[in-house]
Amino acid sequence: MLQGVLSGWIVVADCCSVIEAQTRQLITTNRDKSSKMSTSTKKPAGKTQRSAIADVVAREYTIHLHKRLHGVSFKKRAPKAIKEIKAFATLSMGTSDVRLDPQLNKKVWEAGIKGVPFRLRVRISRKRNDEEGAKEKLYSYVQAVNVQNPKGLHTVVVEDA
């Protein structure tokens, strides 16, 4: 009886030593692979630049204003919505210069300072800045898009004609 139990322990100990050896082998091979990968996939020292064609683009987004204005007091909702739209455009297009269409402003303020729409469908266009002495080469122009229900619509790249 005791001998059977001891032999069982020996089998378990043998299995553990085999598993330990296999894990050691895996760890060493992974170290070798990671060292090889780090040397071969290094990025060049210089910055990679976007092409000029890719700079000018227009996309349609749905901005969920309701979640962005949660907890904002009623008398600050529409001004905060305008700020959130600008922040969204800055984040999505990567330009610090964001300009809003007057029709978009009217759409936000349509139901008053408290009644900001839950969702807005907007077209954000990244354009070249042709002004003399401009700080930024590109700017974003945000326009409202009329849709029946903006809920569930995905981001779409718009081809400007």
VOKELUM-870783 format. One line per field, with one value per residue (C-alpha): residue number from 1; residue in one letter; z, y, x negated. Coordinates in nm, 4 decimals. Layout:
BEGIN
k [NUM|...]
r [A|...]
z [Z|...]
y [Y|...]
x [X|...]
END
This chain:
BEGIN
k [1|2|3|4|5|6|7|8|9|10|11|12|13|14|15|16|17|18|19|20|21|22|23|24|25|26|27|28|29|30|31|32|33|34|35|36|37|38|39|40|41|42|43|44|45|46|47|48|49|50|51|52|53|54|55|56|57|58|59|60|61|62|63|64|65|66|67|68|69|70|71|72|73|74|75|76|77|78|79|80|81|82|83|84|85|86|87|88|89|90|91|92|93|94|95|96|97|98|99|100|101|102|103|104|105|106|107|108|109|110|111|112|113|114|115|116|117|118|119|120|121|122|123|124|125|126|127|128|129|130|131|132|133|134|135|136|137|138|139|140|141|142|143|144|145|146|147|148|149|150|151|152|153|154|155|156|157|158|159|160|161]
r [M|L|Q|G|V|L|S|G|W|I|V|V|A|D|C|C|S|V|I|E|A|Q|T|R|Q|L|I|T|T|N|R|D|K|S|S|K|M|S|T|S|T|K|K|P|A|G|K|T|Q|R|S|A|I|A|D|V|V|A|R|E|Y|T|I|H|L|H|K|R|L|H|G|V|S|F|K|K|R|A|P|K|A|I|K|E|I|K|A|F|A|T|L|S|M|G|T|S|D|V|R|L|D|P|Q|L|N|K|K|V|W|E|A|G|I|K|G|V|P|F|R|L|R|V|R|I|S|R|K|R|N|D|E|E|G|A|K|E|K|L|Y|S|Y|V|Q|A|V|N|V|Q|N|P|K|G|L|H|T|V|V|V|E|D|A]
z [0.0000|0.1007|-0.1965|-0.4412|-0.2882|-0.3066|-0.6665|-0.7435|-0.5891|-0.8004|-1.1157|-1.0155|-0.9398|-1.2788|-1.4544|-1.2700|-1.3666|-1.7316|-1.7267|-1.5636|-1.8292|-2.1076|-1.9643|-1.9252|-2.2878|-2.3996|-2.2000|-2.3498|-2.7050|-2.6494|-2.5243|-2.8372|-3.0580|-2.8754|-2.9048|-3.2761|-3.3209|-3.1390|-3.3630|-3.6908|-3.6298|-3.5123|-3.6576|-3.8465|-3.6530|-3.8727|-3.8562|-4.1130|-4.2839|-4.4227|-4.7903|-4.9008|-5.0571|-4.7251|-4.5483|-4.7066|-4.6108|-4.5094|-4.2834|-4.1395|-3.7693|-3.5190|-3.1981|-2.8916|-2.7080|-2.4393|-2.2765|-2.3123|-2.1388|-1.8563|-1.5297|-1.6907|-1.5489|-1.7744|-1.8348|-1.9597|-2.1840|-2.5288|-2.4773|-2.3436|-2.6465|-2.8799|-2.6852|-2.6982|-3.0760|-3.1158|-2.8904|-3.0885|-3.4172|-3.2759|-3.1605|-3.4771|-3.7325|-3.5395|-3.6025|-3.3312|-3.5594|-3.5689|-3.7347|-3.6945|-3.9584|-3.8492|-3.9390|-3.6939|-3.4232|-3.5034|-3.4894|-3.1422|-3.0123|-3.1928|-2.8780|-2.6485|-2.4035|-2.2204|-2.5128|-2.6877|-2.9213|-2.7894|-3.1066|-3.3956|-3.7375|-3.8519|-4.1502|-4.0484|-4.3348|-4.2944|-4.5317|-4.6201|-4.4637|-4.7444|-4.5249|-4.5043|-4.1787|-4.0570|-3.7506|-3.8709|-4.2227|-4.1864|-4.0250|-3.9622|-4.0750|-3.9023|-4.0681|-3.9582|-4.1728|-4.1871|-4.1123|-3.9840|-3.6971|-3.6306|-3.3972|-3.5149|-3.8143|-3.8674|-3.9623|-4.3391|-4.5516|-4.7827|-5.1308|-5.1910|-5.5492]
y [0.0000|0.2448|0.1425|0.2236|0.5670|0.6358|0.5230|0.7598|1.0435|0.9524|0.9653|1.3081|1.4302|1.3028|1.4850|1.8072|1.7893|1.7286|2.0284|2.2483|2.1504|2.2289|2.5707|2.6536|2.5611|2.7757|3.0731|3.0554|3.0214|3.3162|3.5245|3.4382|3.5315|3.8585|3.9624|3.8868|4.0729|4.3842|4.4257|4.3646|4.5756|4.8998|5.2138|5.4611|5.7610|6.0181|6.0960|5.9390|6.1995|6.1650|6.2274|6.5552|6.3659|6.2040|6.5417|6.6636|6.4345|6.4547|6.2100|6.1880|6.1087|6.0687|6.2537|6.1258|6.4546|6.3132|6.1157|6.4080|6.6475|6.4148|6.6043|6.9472|7.2092|7.3197|7.6733|7.5479|7.2600|7.4255|7.6104|7.2885|7.0988|7.3412|7.2877|6.9092|6.9179|7.1161|6.8725|6.5769|6.7354|6.8065|6.4468|6.2843|6.5025|6.5937|6.9683|7.2317|7.4829|7.3847|7.5996|7.5436|7.6069|7.8592|7.6043|7.3574|7.6232|7.6813|7.3063|7.2796|7.5845|7.4958|7.3822|7.6382|7.6265|7.3217|7.1183|7.0014|6.7049|6.3656|6.2840|6.4934|6.3758|6.5952|6.6120|6.7052|6.8181|6.8606|7.1382|7.3234|7.6647|7.9105|8.2200|8.4090|8.3532|8.0744|7.8841|7.5536|7.4112|7.2383|7.3194|7.1269|7.2523|7.0983|7.0975|6.9527|6.6741|6.6355|6.2789|6.1388|5.9429|5.9621|5.6612|5.3585|5.5237|5.4456|5.6730|5.7215|5.8722|6.1302|6.1916|6.5683|6.6621]
x [0.0000|-0.2717|-0.4819|-0.1942|-0.1507|-0.5223|-0.5418|-0.2536|-0.4513|-0.7503|-0.5373|-0.4035|-0.7553|-0.8764|-0.5902|-0.6722|-1.0379|-0.9417|-0.7051|-0.9701|-1.2235|-0.9750|-0.8905|-1.2598|-1.3127|-1.0174|-1.1398|-1.4872|-1.3519|-1.1166|-1.4080|-1.6021|-1.3069|-1.2436|-1.6066|-1.5997|-1.2729|-1.3874|-1.6914|-1.5127|-1.1993|-1.3576|-1.2043|-1.4197|-1.5472|-1.3662|-0.9956|-0.7685|-0.5524|-0.2044|-0.1563|0.0007|0.2903|0.3795|0.3785|0.7023|0.9890|1.3554|1.5372|1.8866|1.9105|2.1906|2.1086|2.2922|2.3368|2.5654|2.2830|2.0426|2.2824|2.3858|2.3761|2.3359|2.5722|2.8571|2.7356|2.3984|2.5096|2.5094|2.1778|2.0229|2.1604|1.9808|1.6573|1.7034|1.7590|1.4363|1.2499|1.3861|1.2754|0.9291|0.8946|1.0277|0.8470|0.5340|0.5591|0.5658|0.7426|1.1121|1.3796|1.7523|2.0159|2.2837|2.5535|2.3980|2.4113|2.7797|2.8460|2.6907|2.8785|3.2052|3.3894|3.2292|2.9430|3.0837|3.2160|2.9008|2.9661|2.8554|2.6604|2.5318|2.4196|2.1304|1.8968|1.5440|1.3208|0.9469|0.8391|0.5213|0.4738|0.3922|0.3697|0.0415|-0.1463|0.0808|-0.0405|0.1051|0.0828|0.4193|0.7517|1.0728|1.4131|1.7149|2.0579|2.3908|2.5392|2.9164|3.0240|3.3517|3.1956|2.8183|2.8273|2.6294|2.4605|2.0935|1.8069|1.7888|1.5129|1.6704|1.5346|1.5296|1.6082]
END
